[in-house]
Amino acid sequence: MSKIEKLVDRLLSKPADFTWGELTKVLNYYGYKEIKTGKTGGSRRKFADDASHLISLHKPHPGDILKHYQIKEVVESLKERGKLNE
């Protein structure tokens, strides 16, 4: 099993300590790129795939750990797009 596959399995287990960096790696693996906003973009981050499907989240701060609801939203969104199977 590759590192990214292990990371996807970890995401599916919905751990309490999943980081923003881990999430961006998973989203990049599935073809999502962060859409850069201007200087005043705030903490809201958007990711889009080639089909222009958007995933929009607040980047956690001051820490780096995602909230449980954010992980759930990402997993549901990836499943809806047929990118994840459980």
LUMZAGU-402622 format. One line per 4 residues: number of its first residue (from 1); their letters; for each residue x, y, z of N, C-alpha, C. Coordinates in steps of 0.1 Angstrom, whole numbers, m for minus. Atoms other than C-alpha are relative to their C-alpha. Layout:
% residues N
NUM) a) X,Y,Z,X,Y,Z,X,Y,Z | ...
//
This chain:
% residues 86
1) mski) 8,m12,0,0,0,0,9,12,0 | m8,m12,1,14,34,m10,m3,10,11 | 2,m10,m11,17,64,13,m13,7,m2 | 13,m7,3,m12,82,m4,m12,m9,3
5) eklv) 11,9,m3,m34,51,m1,m2,m1,15 | 1,0,m15,m26,50,36,m6,13,5 | 5,m13,m4,m34,87,39,m15,0,m3 | 15,1,4,m68,81,21,m7,m9,10
9) drll) 6,9,m10,m75,52,45,m2,7,13 | 0,m8,m12,m67,75,74,m11,10,m1 | 11,m10,2,m91,102,60,m13,m7,2 | 12,7,m1,m118,76,57,m4,m5,15
13) skpa) 3,4,m14,m114,66,94,m4,12,8 | 4,m13,m7,m121,103,103,6,2,13 | m7,m2,m12,m94,107,128,m2,14,6 | 1,m13,m7,m94,135,154,12,9,m3
17) dftw) m13,m7,2,m59,146,143,4,2,m14 | m3,m1,15,m61,149,105,4,15,m2 | m6,m13,2,m40,179,94,m4,6,m13 | 2,m7,13,m45,205,67,10,m4,m11
21) gelt) m10,4,10,m13,194,50,m4,m14,m5 | 4,13,4,m26,158,49,m12,1,m10 | 12,m2,9,m59,170,34,4,5,m14 | m4,m5,13,m42,190,7,7,m11,m9
25) kvln) m6,11,7,m21,159,m3,m11,m9,m6 | 11,9,5,m53,138,m6,m7,7,m11 | 7,m7,11,m71,165,m26,8,1,m13 | m9,0,12,m41,169,m49,0,m13,m7
29) yygy) 0,14,5,m41,131,m54,m12,m2,m9 | 13,2,7,m77,133,m66,m2,11,m11 | 0,m9,11,m69,161,m90,m5,14,4 | 5,m13,m5,m80,191,m69,12,9,2
33) keik) m11,m11,m2,m59,223,m70,m6,11,7 | 5,m12,m8,m62,252,m46,m2,12,m9 | 3,m12,8,m78,282,m62,6,12,8 | m6,m11,m8,m57,312,m52,m9,12,m1
37) tgkt) 8,m12,0,m76,342,m41,9,12,3 | m8,m12,m2,m64,377,m36,6,1,14 | m6,m3,m13,m46,392,m6,m9,m2,12 | 10,0,m10,m78,394,14,m9,m13,0
41) ggsr) 8,12,2,m89,358,8,m5,m5,14 | 3,5,m14,m91,352,46,3,m15,1 | m4,14,m3,m91,317,59,m8,m10,m9 | 8,9,9,m116,303,33,9,m4,m11
45) rkfa) m8,5,11,m98,280,8,m10,m8,m9 | 8,7,9,m113,266,m23,9,m9,m9 | m7,10,9,m102,235,m43,m9,m4,m11 | 8,3,12,m114,227,m78,7,m11,m7
49) ddas) m6,10,9,m109,196,m100,m2,4,m14 | 1,m3,14,m108,195,m138,m14,3,m5 | 14,m2,3,m146,194,m139,m6,12,7 | 4,m12,m8,m148,226,m118,m8,m3,12
53) hlis) 7,3,m13,m162,208,m88,7,6,11 | m7,m7,m11,m155,229,m58,m2,m6,14 | 0,3,m15,m146,220,m22,5,12,7 | m4,m12,m6,m146,250,0,0,m2,15
57) lhkp) m2,3,m15,m133,249,36,7,12,6 | m8,m10,m8,m120,272,63,13,m7,4 | m12,6,m5,m83,266,69,1,2,15 | 0,m1,m15,m79,258,106,11,10,4
61) hpgd) m11,m9,m7,m60,284,127,m5,3,14 | m14,m1,1,m42,289,149,7,m14,m2 | m6,14,2,m37,251,148,m1,m4,m14 | 0,6,14,m35,228,118,m9,m12,m1
65) ilkh) 8,12,0,m60,201,128,m14,4,m5 | 14,m2,6,m93,198,108,m10,m3,11 | 11,3,m8,m126,198,126,m7,m13,m6 | 7,12,5,m147,166,124,m9,2,m11
69) yqik) 10,m3,10,m174,182,103,7,3,m14 | m7,m3,13,m148,193,77,5,m13,m7 | m4,13,5,m135,158,73,m12,m7,m6 | 12,6,5,m170,145,69,m5,6,m13
73) evve) 4,m7,12,m178,171,43,9,m4,m12 | m9,4,11,m147,163,22,m2,m14,m4 | 2,14,3,m153,125,24,m13,m1,m8 | 13,1,7,m190,130,14,1,6,m14
77) slke) m2,m6,13,m180,153,m15,8,m9,m9 | m8,9,8,m154,129,m28,m8,m12,m4 | 8,12,3,m178,100,m26,m11,4,m11 | 10,m4,10,m205,120,m45,6,1,m14
81) rgkl) m7,m1,13,m180,126,m73,6,m13,m5 | m5,13,4,m171,89,m74,15,m2,1 | m15,1,m2,m135,94,m63,3,m9,12 | m3,8,m12,m138,75,m30,m10,m11,1
85) ne) 9,11,m3,m153,41,m22,4,m4,14 | m4,5,m14,m155,28,14,0,m15,0
//
